[in-house]
Structures are given as C-alpha cells and as structure tokens.
Amino acid sequence: MKTKAYTRSVTIRDNDMNRWGITFEVREVDPCTKRNIDTLEEFVEHFEVSVCAEGCGSWGQCYGRITPRTPGQKDLLDFWNKYHCGSIASGTRAQEKYLHGEQYKKDFDEFIKIFSGYDENFRKQFDATSFNIMCKFYQVQPEHMPTLRGVISRYADGNPIEYILGLNPKRIRHDANDLYVKYIFLAIRGLYINKGYKYGTDWLYLPIPEDICKRIDDLCEVLQKEEEDLSQSFAVPGDFDMSGNFEATKDIVEKVMEMRDCDEEEAKRFVALGIHLQLTFGDLDDTFQSNGDCLYQANGTEYYIGTEEELEQLASDIVHNNDEYEYFWREAVAAQNTIDSLEDWLDSIISIDGWCSVLNHWDGEYKSYKIAGEYICVCRS
C-alpha cells in the first residue's frame, strides 16, 4: 500500500524557454528489502520518490527533453536521475559509469572498425587468434580473460564477431544497447563482475535519505528564485502582473496593443493566456506567437484561444473536413450504434461532446476569462 506523504510543484523555463511544470511526490510504502547500489548490502526501504514533468505536449519522465538553463535546473536533473524510483539500476556504480560513458561507445565503435573488414567466412570463425587480437587491442588483463571467455561462450555462442556484426557486411546485427553486448564489453574491461556482483543479476537502489522532503523544498526554493530572476530580466517599462485576481480592463487591452504593436484581437488573447498561466507581460511577451486558426504558442506549448463561437466553428470545420471522423461514423453505423446520417452524426459531436473535446487532446478542458467585457476561452491543443 502506498500513501502520499509529501508533494510539491514548481514551474521552470529551460534554456530553450520551454515551460515545464515539475511535480515531486514522496510516498510511504510497505517496508521492502532492497540492495544498496553503493554498498551492495540489503536495507529496508519505507519511502519512494517520484518526479514528473509536464510541458511541450509531454507528461511524465521528460527530463531528457529539458535543456538546463541554470545551476538549479542542473541540480533538478541530477536529483531526478538520482532519486526517482530509488535510482534503480542493474549495475554497480562502476558498471553503470562505464556503460553510460564515452569509453563504452568508443570501445564498441573500435570493435566495429577492427572486425568489420572480416568477410563472411572469417566472421563465422572465432578462434584463438581472433581472441588474442581482441585481448591485445583492448589490453585485457590476464585475470579477466577466463570471465571474458565464459561470457562469450554463454551469451555470444562462442563468437562475439558474428554476434555483434552478423554475416551481412551492410548492417550490424546487435548494437551497443543489446544486453549481451554490454556483458561482453564489461568483461573486456574487467567489470562484468564488480565487487563480487555480476552485472544484471539484481536491482540495485539508492536509499531515500531521511531529509528528502527538506531537500526537495530547498531545491524548489532555488528554482523559484531563478524563475523570479528570469522574470526580472524580461521586465519592460510598463510591465504588469496578470496573476492573482487580475482584472483585464479595456485599458489593459489597449496597453498591450501599444506595447506589442498588435491589434485588439491578439491583445485580448495575449491577456487571456497571461491570466491562464499567471504570468507577467514580460514573461509572456518573449515567446507568445500566433500559429493561425486560433492556435497560439508560448514557452513551447500550443493553446487554442478565442471566443466560444470561434472555437466551436473551428472544431466543427475540423470534424466535417477530416476523413477520420467519417470513418468513425461508418464504424458506428456498422456496429449499429447510430442511425444518424453522416451530417447529423458529425453535428452531434459538437452539440453533445463540445468543441473542446475536438480541439483539446490534452485533458479535454478549457477556461474562460473576461477580457474587456468579452469572454475568451483558453485550452491546450
């Protein structure tokens, strides 16, 4: 059983000015015995940590898409990699460091370079000469050779050349991501068995520290301060904050028209999104742009913004002009789920499910904001 013990969220903008909502969770779990990645000794864990991100149309484990802009964001990615799911790994620190480092890539590429010149007949043979060539090139230590021979025999059918390169000279049979290829190169480097632990025979974990919640709080404070500093750097003369109970008056719209040199329609949609995201003018002005057909973009994420009538018409046009919806209607008729004509069935999508169900593929929801007496709707794309 899992019980949420702590949660906290923070919003950041990375080096590409993409906006990411980061959520931390600490959950209390039933006591379970795990193996320590550093000491290889068993310990009892009572907690687990989860870190998730939402942004740029993605949600979940998106840390690979976040380009860190600040020291705090680098610390965030380090924390994420370190504590999410207990930093689960199938190898020791030394094994994981090798496999995720440049040396492994270099070793693999050099293997390809050395043996790719072998024709089909030579690839089928892996004799003592080939083994010695490999050991000499990689400077395999004598004490590691028995383990290397055993790995090759068990996982590569006694022939690593054929296992990795195959018999087709135009393509590689197994690349560096293959588990048995990893075994071979770990054995070459004397790391297949490290500290008595054979790679891949167990899951290894990093114990969750007792002060994990404080560490998250401290990290979030740093990230928030960095965001405040960024907002200050974007501040322009006449800047204003659209967060809280902000009232979008006609004067505000005219001010945006002047500051952005845009028409009233764009200004209203700019303010609506600013309220939706709780931003300052300077924050939003840097990345806000129109992509046409009521579609706008800011900080790497797209939004539909417009009056309800505009967005309903846009959704109706999509439904009536997209062949996919006609296919859905034919399927519904075949399954005897409808007796409506195609036009009536398409109209019912908007009248029953609403325009947002067509435009918003994220959560199907929208918010409406009163901007200078006119209601403007905002939803994800």
KOLMAR-923187 format. One record per atom (N, C-alpha, C, O, CB): x, y, z. Coordinates in pm, whole numbers, plus 50000, padded with zeros to 5 digits. Glycine has a CB too. Example, Ala and Ser with C-alpha at 12.3 -4.5 7.8 and 13.67 -1.06 7.14 Angstrom:
<pts>
513194943150780/512304955050780/513204967050780/514244966850846/511314955350905/512854977550708/513674989450714/512905000350787/513415011450804/514084994050572/
</pts>
This chain:
<pts>
500834988150000/500005000050000/500885012550000/501885013250071/499055000050122/500485022549918/501255034949911/500425046549963/499245047849930/501715037549767/501045054950044/500395066650098/501205079050066/502395079750098/500185065150250/500575089050004/501285101249971/501645108750099/500775112450178/500425110149877/502935110850117/503415117550239/503785132150214/503815140150307/504605110250295/504055135450088/504525148950057/504385151349908/504585142249828/505995151050103/504035163649871/504015167249730/504325182049716/503955190149801/502635163949666/504995185549608/505285199449580/505515201049430/506065192249364/506515204349662/505095212549378/505245215349236/505975228549216/505905237549300/503875215649166/506655229549105/507365241749069/507385242848918/507395232748847/508815241849128/507385255048868/507415257348723/508745263648685/509225272948751/506235266548679/509325258448579/510615263848532/510545266548382/509675261448312/511775254048563/511485274748335/511685276748192/513125272948161/514055278448220/511365291448148/513285263748068/514635258648043/515395267547946/514955278647916/514565244447987/516515262847899/517375271047815/516755274347680/517155283947615/518695264147794/515775266447638/515045269047514/513775277147539/512955279047450/514685255947445/513625281847663/512455289447707/511175281047703/510075286547694/512275301847622/511325267847709/510165259147721/509745258647867/510575257947958/510475244847667/508435258947888/507875259348022/507565245148069/506915237447998/506595268248026/508055241748189/507855228348243/507275229248385/507805236448470/509185220448243/506205221948409/505685220548544/506265207848604/506035196948553/504125220248544/507005209348713/507675197848777/506925194448905/506665203248987/509175200948808/506585181848922/505885177349042/506695166649113/507115156649054/504485171949006/506915168949242/507615159449328/506595152549419/505665158849468/508725166549412/506785139749439/505965132449536/506845123149617/507745116649565/504845124249464/506575122749748/507205112949835/506075104349890/505125109449949/508055119749952/506175091249869/505125082149912/505665072150013/506765066849998/504515074749790/504875069750115/505235059350213/504735045950161/503585044750120/504615062450355/505605036150161/505275023050106/505445012350213/506065014750317/506155019849982/504905000850186/505124989650278/506624986550283/507284986850180/504304977050234/507144983550400/508594980650411/509004969650313/508364959150305/508954976450555/510074972350239/510554962350144/512084962050147/512734972350163/510044965350001/512624950050131/514074948250135/514654950649997/514214944949898/514444934150185/515674959349994/516354962549868/517854961349888/518334959249999/515994976949820/518584962549778/520034961349782/520674974749748/520344980849646/520524950449684/521564979449831/522174992549819/523154992849702/524024984249692/522894996249949/523005002749613/523845003649495/525295006749529/526205003549452/523305014049401/525515013149643/526885016749682/527585005849761/528755002849737/526855029449764/526864999949858/527494990049945/527174975649906/527854966349949/527074992450088/526124973849823/525604960749782/524984953149898/524634941449885/526724952349721/524844959950012/524204953550128/522694955950122/522224965450060/524794959050261/521944947150188/520504948550191/520084959150293/520734961050396/519844935050223/518984966050262/518414975750356/516904975550339/516384970750239/518994990050332/516204980850437/514734981350433/514304995650397/514675005150466/514114976850569/513524996850290/513065009950245/511595011950283/510785002750274/513255011450093/511275024350326/509905027650365/509295038350276/508105041350288/509885032150509/510095044250187/509595055250104/510025053449958/510945045949927/510095068650157/509325060449871/509735061549731/509495075849684/508605082749733/508975051349642/510305080149589/510215093749537/509855093249389/510375084949314/511555101449558/508955102149350/508575103149210/508745117649165/508375126849237/507105098449188/509315119449046/509445132648984/508865131748844/509245123048766/510955137548981/507935140748813/507315140848681/507305155148627/507315164748703/505885135148686/507285156248495/507245169348431/506105169848331/505705159648274/508585172548362/505585181948310/504545184148210/504925196548131/505165207148189/503135185748276/504975195147999/505305206547914/505565202247772/505875190547746/506515213747969/505445211547680/505715208847537/504925196947484/505405189347400/507205206347516/503705195347535/502865184347488/503235170847543/502735160647496/502915183847341/504105170447643/504535157747701/504245157747852/504085168247914/506045155247675/504185145647906/503995144248050/504695131548095/504655121348027/502475143948088/505335132348211/505965120448268/507465122248283/507925132348335/505685108248181/508205112248236/509665112448250/510295119948132/510845113848040/510225098048260/510195133248138/510615141648025/511995148048046/512355157247974/509585152548000/512755143248144/513995150348177/514965150748060/515815159648053/514665143848297/514855141447969/515735141347853/515445152747757/516275155947672/515615128247781/514255159047769/513885170047681/514145183647744/514035193947677/512415168847643/514485183747873/514735196447942/516205200247926/517105193047968/514365195348092/516435211847863/517795216947848/518065226647961/517525237747961/517995223847708/518885222948059/519045231248179/519615245048147/520565246448069/519955224248280/519025255148207/519425268948186/520235274248303/521015283648287/518205277648165/520065268448421/520645273848543/521285262748625/521055250948600/519575281148625/522095266448724/522635256248816/521535248648888/521655236548908/523555262848920/520455255548926/519355248748994/518705238348907/518325227648955/518325258849040/518555241348778/517955231648687/518865219648664/518385208548645/517615238248553/520165221848665/521105210648658/520975201948783/521025189648775/522565215748641/520815208448898/520605200949023/519295193249018/519205182149071/520615210549144/518275199148955/516985192348940/517145179448862/516665168948906/515975201448870/517835179948748/518015167948666/518855157548739/518635145548726/518675171548532/519825162348817/520655153148896/519815146449003/519925134349024/521845160648960/518975154249072/518075148749175/517125138649112/516905127849166/517285159949245/516575142248999/515605133748927/516245120248895/515675109748924/515125140648796/517415120748836/518115108448798/518535100348920/518635088048915/519335111748715/518785107449030/519315101049149/518245094249235/518465083349287/520055111149233/517085100849248/516105095949345/514815090649287/514085083449356/515795106649438/514485093849163/513245088749107/513295073449104/514205067549047/512985094548965/512315067349164/512255052649174/513505046849239/513925035749208/512075046549034/514095054449331/515235049249407/516485047449325/517355039549361/514875036349468/516595054849213/517775053849127/518055039249092/519195034549100/518995060049196/517005032349053/517115018049024/518125015548912/518115022448810/515735012248986/518965005748932/520005002348834/520264987448837/520024980748937/521315010248860/520764982348726/521084968048720/522574965648737/523044954348730/520624962148587/523324976548761/524764975148780/525284983748893/524584992548942/525484978648654/526514981148934/527164989149037/527515002848979/527335005248860/528434982149091/528005011649065/528385024949018/529415023848905/529285030648803/528945033249134/530415015448923/531465014248823/530925008548691/531295013148583/532595005348876/530054998648701/529464992648581/528595002648506/528695003948383/528634980248617/527745009948580/526865019648517/527655031348459/527305036548353/525835024748618/528705035548529/529525046648481/530165043048347/530215051248256/530605050248584/530655030848337/531275026548211/530245026048098/530495031247990/531945012748228/529105019648124/528105017748019/527475030847974/527015031747859/527035008348067/527425040848060/526815053648023/527855064147987/527525075847967/525955058648137/529105060147979/530175069547948/530665068447804/530195060047727/531325067548042/531595076947772/532145077247637/533025065147605/533155061147490/532945089947617/533625059347711/534535048247688/533825036247625/534375029747536/535195044147818/532625033247671/531875022047616/531575024347468/531755015447385/530565019747694/531125036447435/530835039647295/532105038347211/532075033047099/530255053947283/533215043147265/534485042347193/534905027747174/535325023847065/535585050047268/534785019647280/535155005547270/534314998347165/534844990447086/535004998647406/533015000947165/532124994447069/532484998546927/532574990146837/530644997747100/532675011446905/532995016446771/534315010546721/534455007346603/533075031846771/535275009046810/536575003446771/536444988646736/537134983746647/537605005446883/535574981446806/535324967446773/534794966346631/535234957946553/534314961046873/533834974946598/533274975046463/534364977946360/534424971446256/532134985546451/535214987546391/536274991546300/537274980146277/537724977846164/536995003846353/537624973046384/538614962346375/538114950546294/538804945446206/539014957646514/536884946046325/536404933346270/535444934746151/535064924746091/535724925646377/535044947046116/534104948546004/534754944645870/534044941845773/533594962945997/536084944445864/536754940445742/536754925345720/537104920745612/538164945345742/536364917645821/536304903045806/535194899145709/534084904445718/536074896145944/535484890045617/534424885245528/533584874845602/533824871945719/535024879345397/532604869345531/531644860245595/532324848045655/531954843745764/530594855845494/533304842545587/533984830645637/534734833445767/534684825545861/534944825145533/535444844845771/536194848145891/535254851646007/535574848946123/537144859745863/534094857645975/533144861146081/532564848746147/532204848846265/532024869946026/532474838046069/531914825646124/532894818846219/532514810146297/531544816146011/534164823046212/535174816746297/535644826446404/535934838046375/536374811946212/535704821846524/536314829846630/537264820546705/536884813746801/535234836346727/538484820446657/539474811246712/540394818446811/540144829846849/540304804946598/541444811546852/542384817146949/543054829746896/543344838946971/543434806946986/543294829946765/543934841746706/543044854046719/543504864846758/544274839146558/541754852546686/540804863646697/540674868246842/540614880246870/539424859646642/540634858446934/540534861847076/541754869847121/541634879647195/540374849047162/542924865547077/544164872247116/544244886447056/544714895747120/545384864047071/543764887746932/543734901146869/542864910546952/543234921946978/543204900346722/541704905546992/540774913647070/541374917247206/541314928847248/539444906147089/541954907447273/542544909847406/543724919347399/543914927747487/542984896647468/544524918047293/545694926747279/545264941047253/545804950547310/546614921747166/544284942647166/543834956147133/543254963247256/543574974847282/542794955747021/542414956147331/541774962247448/542614960847575/542204965347683/540404955847470/543774954747563/544674952947678/543944946147795/543994950747909/545254966747724/543264935247762/542544927547863/543544921247959/544484914547918/541644916747798/543314923248087/544194917648189/544044902448195/542934897348181/543904923848327/545154895148217/545094880448219/544044875048317/543394865048288/546454874848256/543884881648433/542934876548533/541474878248489/540564872248546/543144883748667/541254886548385/539884888648337/539544879848217/538394879148176/539694903148299/540554873048161/540314865248040/539384853348062/538534850847977/541624860347985/539494845948174/538554834748193/537104839348197/536224832748140/538884827448322/536844850548263/535464855748268/535014859848129/533874857248091/535364867748365/535904866348054/535564870447918/535244858447830/534274858747754/536714878547856/536054847847841/535774835747763/534404829947800/533644825547714/536874825247786/534104829947931/532834824547976/531644832447924/530634826647883/532784824048126/531744845847924/530674854347874/530474852147725/529334851047678/530984869247902/531574851347650/531484849147506/530844835647476/530004834547386/532874849947442/531234825547551/530694812147529/529204811547560/528424805447486/531444801947613/528804817847671/527414816547716/526454825747642/525344821747609/527334819347864/526874838147615/525944848047562/526144851447415/525284857847355/526054860447643/527274847447356/527514850547214/527784838047134/528364838747026/528684860247200/527354826547185/527564813747116/529014811747076/529314805646974/526674813046993/529914817047159/531334815047136/531934823847028/533114822346995/531564800947102/531154833046973/531664841346863/531094855546873/530014858146821/531294835046726/531814864646938/531314878346952/531304886046820/530514895346803/532164885847052/532174882146727/532214889046598/530904886746522/530264896146475/533424884246513/530524874046511/529274871046441/528074876246519/527094880646459/529144856046418/528134875746653/527004880346733/526774895346714/525634899746700/527244877246882/527844903146713/527714917746701/527554922046556/526664929846524/528924924646764/528424917146468/528414921646329/527444914046241/526924919646144/529794920546272/527184901446273/526384893246184/527164889446060/528374891546054/525104900446146/526484884045961/527154879845838/526904889545723/527514888345616/526684865945799/526014899245744/525724909145641/526654921145658/526574927945760/524234913645646/527534923845563/528504934745579/527884948545578/528554958445609/529534934045469/526584949545542/525944962645531/525254967245659/524834978845667/524944962345421/525124958645757/524454963045879/524954955146000/525454943945987/522934961545866/524824961246117/525224955046243/524074946446295/522914950546289/525644965846348/524394934946346/523354925746395/522844929746533/521634930046556/523884911546400/523764932846624/523404937246759/524214949646795/525444949646785/523654925946863/523514960446836/524214972846864/524604973947012/524454964347088/523354984846824/525084985547051/525604987447186/524524987047293/524844986047412/526335000547195/523254987847255/522164987247352/521784972947389/521034970647484/520954994547298/522294963547315/521974949447341/522584944947473/523754947947501/522474940547226/521814937747554/522274933747687/523514925047681/524454927047758/521174926247760/523544915347590/524694906247583/525944913347530/527064909747565/524364894247494/525744923447445/526884931547400/527474938947520/528694940147533/526454941547288/526604943947606/527084950547728/527884940847814/528934944347868/525904956347810/527384928447826/528124918247902/529544916547847/530514915847923/527364904647897/529644915847714/530944913347651/531934924447683/533074921847721/530784911847499/531484936947668/532414948047689/532694950547837/533784955147872/531874960647625/531744947647922/532034948148066/533114937948101/534024940848179/530754945548149/533004926048042/534004915748067/535374919748012/536394917148075/533564902348005/535384926147896/536644930947839/537334940647934/538554940347950/536394937847702/536534949247998/537094959248088/537194954448233/537484962248324/536254971648083/536954941548254/537084936048389/535994940548483/536204940648604/538394939648446/534824944448429/533734949848511/532484941048512/531494944448577/533374963648463/532524929948440/531334921448439/530994916948580/529824916148618/531534909248346/532034913948657/531864911148800/532624922048875/533844923048867/532394896548839/531864930348948/532454941549020/532054940749167/530864940249200/532014955148959/533034940449254/532794939149399/532004926349429/531214925849523/532034951449453/532244916249348/531554903549367/530164903049308/529464892949319/531484900449512/529744914149245/528394914849188/528444913349036/529164920648968/527714928249225/527694903748985/527624901348842/526544910148781/525394910148825/527344886348812/526934917648680/526014927448620/524694921048578/524654910448516/526664934048499/523584927948615/522264923848570/521614912748650/520554907848612/522344919648433/522224908648761/521654897548838/520684902248946/520044893949011/522764889548901/520564915448966/519664920549069/519354935049036/519974940948948/520294919149213/518384940949109/518144955249101/518804961849221/518644957349334/516614958449096/519544972549193/520234979749299/519594993549317/519154999749220/521754981149266/519534998149441/518815010449472/519645019849558/520575015649628/517495007149542/519285032549551/519855042549640/518855045249752/517715048949723/520205055749562/519245043449878/518305045949988/517805060349988/518575069649963/518975042750123/516535062250016/515965075750025/516405082050156/516145076350262/514395075350014/517065093650153/517535099950277/516375104650364/515295107750314/518445111750245/516615105250495/515555109050588/515075123350565/513915126350591/516045107650731/515945131950516/515565146050496/515175148850351/515385159950302/516725155250537/514605139050282/514295140450141/513335151950115/513485159050015/513705127450087/512355154050203/511375164850182/512055178450192/511745187650116/510225163850285/512985179750287/513715192350300/514585194750177/514715206150131/514595192250428/515165184250123/515985185650003/515145190549885/515595198949806/516665172349967/513935185349875/513045189849769/512645204349790/512635212249695/511795180949762/512315207849914/511955221749945/513095231249909/512865241649848/511605223250094/514305227649948/515465236149920/515665237749769/515965248649720/516735230349984/515505226749697/515665227049551/514605235949487/514895243849397/515605212849493/513355234549533/512265242549477/512465257449504/512155265849420/510915237949534/512985260649621/513245274749653/514275280449558/514145291849512/513735276149799/515305272749528/516325277349434/515725279249295/515975289349229/517505267249428/514925269549251/514315270349118/513375282349108/513355289249007/513555257449087/512595284649213/511675295949211/512435309249207/512025318549137/510755295549333/513525309949282/514325322349282/514915324749143/514965336149096/515455321549388/515355314149078/515905315548943/514835320248844/515115327948753/516505302148897/513595315348863/512505319848777/512165334448802/511865341848708/511265311148799/512205338648927/511965352748960/513035361648895/512735372448844/511955354849112/514275356948900/515365364548839/515165365548687/515435375948627/516725357948870/514705354648626/514455354748482/513345364648449/513445372248352/514105340648432/512275364448528/511175373648505/511645388148516/511225396748439/510035370948604/512515390548614/513055404148629/513855408248506/513815419848464/513935404948753/514575398748448/515375401848329/514495404948208/514925411948117/516315390248297/513255399548208/512325401948098/511495414548120/510785418948030/511415390048080/511585420248240/510745431848273/510995443248176/512135446248140/511015436448418/509915449648135/509995460948042/509265472748104/508475470948197/509375457247902/509525484648057/508785496348109/507285494248095/506805490747987/509215509248035/506555496348202/505105494348200/504685479948224/503505476648207/504565498848070/505615471448263/505315457248287/504225455848393/504115464248483/506585449548331/503415445248382/502365442848480/502155427848499/502445419948409/501045449648437/501655424348615/501485410348654/500035406148634/499115412748683/501905408148801/499825395048561/498465390248533/498055378648623/497085371748594/498365385948388/498775376548733/498435365748826/497435370848930/497115382748935/499715360348895/496955361549013/496015365149118/494665369349061/494245364148958/496585376349203/494005378649127/492685383349082/492845395148986/492365406149012/491815387449204/493505392548877/493805403148781/492545406848702/491815398048656/494925398748686/492305419648687/491145424448613/491605429548477/492365439248467/490395435548691/491135422948372/491545426448236/490595436848179/489605433348115/491595413848146/490895449348202/490045460348158/490385464348014/491335459347955/490205472448251/489585473447960/489825478647826/491165485947822/491875485347721/488685488147784/491495492947932/492775500047938/493955490247927/494955493347863/492885508148068/493825478447991/494875468447985/495055463447841/496175462047793/494545456648079/493935460847774/494005456247635/494675466647547/495515463247463/492595453047582/494305479247565/494925489947486/496415491147517/497215494047429/494225503347513/496765488847641/498175489347681/498965478447611/500075480747564/498315488047833/498385466347605/499055455247536/499175458147387/500195455147326/498285442047559/498135464047329/498175467547187/499345476947159/500025475647057/496855474147143/499555486347249/500635496047231/501995489547255/502935491847179/500455507947325/502105481247363/503395475347398/503835464647299/505025463047274/503325469447538/502865457347242/503205446747148/503025451047002/503375443646909/502345434547176/502465463146983/502195467946849/501335457846773/501685453446663/503505470646773/500205454246834/499315444246776/497875449346776/497595459846833/499415430846853/496975441846712/495575445946709/494845441446835/495415434446919/494875440346584/493595445446848/492805442546968/492585427546986/492625422547098/491455449646962/492345420446877/492085406046886/493265398746947/493095390747039/491775400346747/494475401446897/495645394746952/495895399047096/496285390847179/496875397746867/495675411847126/495905416847262/495015409747363/495475406147472/495665431947269/493745407647327/492835400747419/493265386247442/493185381247554/491405401047363/493725379947338/494155366047352/495465365047429/495695355447502/494295359447214/496295374847412/497545375647490/497235376647638/497815369447720/498405387747444/496315385647674/495965387647815/495285375147872/495535371347986/495035399947831/494415368747792/493735356547839/494735345647875/494595338947977/492765351347734/495745343947790/496745333747818/497615337947937/498035329448016/497625331247694/497895350847949/498665355648063/497975352748194/498615348648291/498925370448051/496655354948198/495885351648318/495875336648341/496025331948454/494445357048307/495695329148233/495645314448242/496935308748301/496895299548382/495385308348104/498065314448260/499365309348305/499925317148424/500965313548479/500345309848191/499195327848465/499625335848579/501015341948559/501905340048641/499615327348705/501165349148448/502465354548410/502455369848410/501395376048415/502875349448274/503625375648404/503755389948380/503745392248230/503905382948151/505045395748446/503565404848191/503635408248049/504985404147991/505055397947886/503385423348027/506065407648062/507405404648013/507655389847996/508305385647901/508425410348105/507135381748091/507305367248082/506695361747953/507325353747883/506655360348204/505475366047924/504745360447811/505175366547678/505185359747575/503255362547831/505525379247681/505865386447557/507045380047484/507135380847362/506185400947589/507935373747559/509155368247499/508885356847402/509605355347304/510085363547607/507835348647427/507625336747344/506235335847281/505985326547204/507865324447427/505335345047311/503965344347259/503955346647108/504545356247059/503055354647329/503265337747036/503145339446891/501895332546841/501395323146903/504385333946818/501385337346729/500205331446666/500625321446561/501505324346479/499305342246605/499995309546563/500255299346462/499085297846365/499065288646284/500545285946529/498105307146375/496965307046284/495825298446332/496025289246411/497385302346150/494605301446285/493395293846319/493195292646470/492965281646521/493455279846257/493295303846539/493075304546685/494115296846765/493935294746885/491695299246719/495195292646701/496235284846769/497405294146801/497965300746713/496695272746682/497775294446929/498875302846976/499895294347050/499585283347097/498345314247067/501085299547060/502165292247126/502895301147224/503105313047199/503155286647023/503285295347338/504095302447437/504905292247516/504365282147561/503215311047532/506185294947532/507075286247610/506995271647569/506985262747653/506755287547756/506925269247437/506985255647385/505685247947386/505675236247349/507945248247461/504575254347427/503285247447434/502245255047352/502225267347353/502825246047581/501385247747281/500355253947198/499005254247270/498665245147346/500225246447065/498265264847245/496945266947305/495975271947199/496355279747111/497025277047424/494725267347208/493665273447130/493075284647214/492705282547330/492575262847089/492985296547155/492485308247228/491515315747137/491845319047024/493655317447273/490315318447189/489335325947110/488005326347182/487865321047292/489165319846972/487025332747119/485685332547175/485105318447159/485595310447079/484775343147106/484075315647236/483475302247227/482915299847087/482975288747036/482355300647333/482375310247025/481825308846890/482935305646790/482755297046703/481085321746848/484065312346803/485185309746712/485705295546725/485955288746626/486315319646738/485865291046849/486425277746872/485425266846836/485815256046791/486865276247017/484145269546856/483125259746816/483095258246665/482955247146613/481725263846869/483225269446593/483235268846447/484485261546397/484415253646303/483175282946387/485615264246461/486865257446423/486745242446443/487155234546358/488045263046505/486185238446558/486015224146585/485055217746485/485275206446441/485495222046729/483985225046450/483025219846353/483675217946216/483425208046148/481815229346342/484515227546177/485215226246048/486135214146048/486235207045948/486015239046018/486805211946159/487715200446168/486925187346155/487325178346081/488495200646302/485835186546226/485015174246226/484465171446086/484465159946042/483865175446327/483985181846017/483345179845887/484335178245773/483965173545665/482435191345857/485575182045794/486565181445685/487645170945705/488535169345621/487205194745669/487585163945815/488585153645844/487995139945814/487005135845876/489055154345992/488575132845719/488055119745677/488025109645792/487265099945788/488895114045562/488835111945893/488885102646005/487535101846076/487125091146122/489975106746104/486835113346084/485535113346152/484485105946070/483585099846127/485075127646178/484575106545936/483665098745852/483905083745875/482975075745876/483855102345702/485175080145892/485495066145922/484855061846055/484305050946066/487045064045927/484945070746155/484345067546285/482835065746272/482245056946335/484655078646388/482205074146188/480765072946166/480425059546102/479475052946143/480245084446079/481195055646002/480945042745935/481085031146034/480305021546031/481915040845815/482075032146122/482245021746223/481065021346318/480605010646356/483535024146302/480545033146356/479385033846446/478145028046380/477345021246445/479125048446489/477975030746250/476835025146177/476955010046168/475975002846189/476735031146035/478155005246137/478364990746124/478114983746256/477634972446258/479794987846076/478434990246365/478234984246498/476814986646549/476474982746661/479234989946598/475984993046465/474584996246500/474495004946625/473595003646708/473794983246521/475475013946636/475455023446748/474785036546712/474555044946799/476875026046797/474475038546584/473795050746541/473005048146414/473355039646332/474805062346520/471915055646400/471155055346275/471155069146211/470455071646112/469685050446301/471945078346269/472045091946217/472745092146081/473555083546049/472805100846315/472395102246003/473145104745880/474535109845917/474785113546032/472395115045788/475415109945819/476775114645846/476765128845900/477435131746000/477635113845718/476015138045835/476005151945878/475435153446018/475975160946099/475195160245781/474335146246047/473735147146181/474695141546286/474795147046396/472405139546185/475385130746252/476315124646348/477485133946375/477925135246490/476825110946297/478015140346271/479115149746288/478695161746372/479435166546457/479645154346152/477485166646346/476975177946425/476835174346572/477045182646660/475625182646370/476475161646597/476255157446736/477555157146816/477535158346938/475595143646739/478665155446748/479945155346820/480135168646893/480545168847009/481125152846722/479835179546824/479995192746883/478885195446984/479145200547093/480005203546776/477635192246947/476495195547034/476475187247162/476015192047265/475205193546959/476985174947156/476945166147274/478265166547351/478265168747472/476635151747232/479385164547281/480675163847348/481325177547367/482165179347456/481615155047270/480945187247284/481505200647297/482725202647210/483425193047175/481865203347440/482985215347174/484105218547085/485455214947146/486395211547074/484085233247051/485555215647280/486845213247344/487295198747330/488485195847331/486765216947492/486335189647317/486695175447301/487405173047168/488135163247153/485445166547309/487185182047071/487825180746941/489175187746940/490145182446885/486925186546832/489245199547000/490485207546994/491505203547098/492705203447070/490165222047010/491045200147217/491975197447328/492245182547339/491405175047388/491415202947460/493425178347295/493815164247305/494585161547434/495085150547454/494655160247185/494665171547520/495435170147643/494555165247758/494765154247809/496085183447681/493575173447799/492695169447909/491225172347882/490375170047968/493115176448035/490925177447761/489525179847724/488855191347797/487635192447795/488745167647746/489635199847863/489065210647942/489505224247890/490505225447820/489455209148089/488735234547927/489105248147891/488715257748003/487895254348089/488445252347758/489305269548001/488965280048096/488525292348016/488995294747905/490175283348190/487625300148075/487125312148010/487435324348096/487235324048218/485605310947984/487925335148034/488315347148107/487645359448044/487565360647922/489875348748108/487165368448131/486515380648083/487585391148054/488255396048144/485495386048188/487735394247927/488765403547882/488065415647818/487525414747708/489745396747781/488095426847889/487475439247841/486035436847797/485615441447691/488285445147723/485275429447880/483865427047855/483555415347764/482385412047745/483275438947799/484575409047707/484375397647617/485025385147675/486155385647724/484945400647476/484305373947671/484855361547727/485725354447622/485295351547511/483705352147775/486965351847663/487935345047577/488285331647641/488635331047759/489215353747556/488205321047563/488465307447613/489905303447581/490465307347479/487465297247551/490485295447671/491835290447654/491855275447683/491365271047786/492825297847746/492425267647592/492595253247618/493875248547552/494375254747458/491375245147565/494405237547601/495565231347539/495175225747403/494005223247377/496145220247629/496155223847318/495875218247185/495875203047192/495655196547090/496915223147082/
</pts>
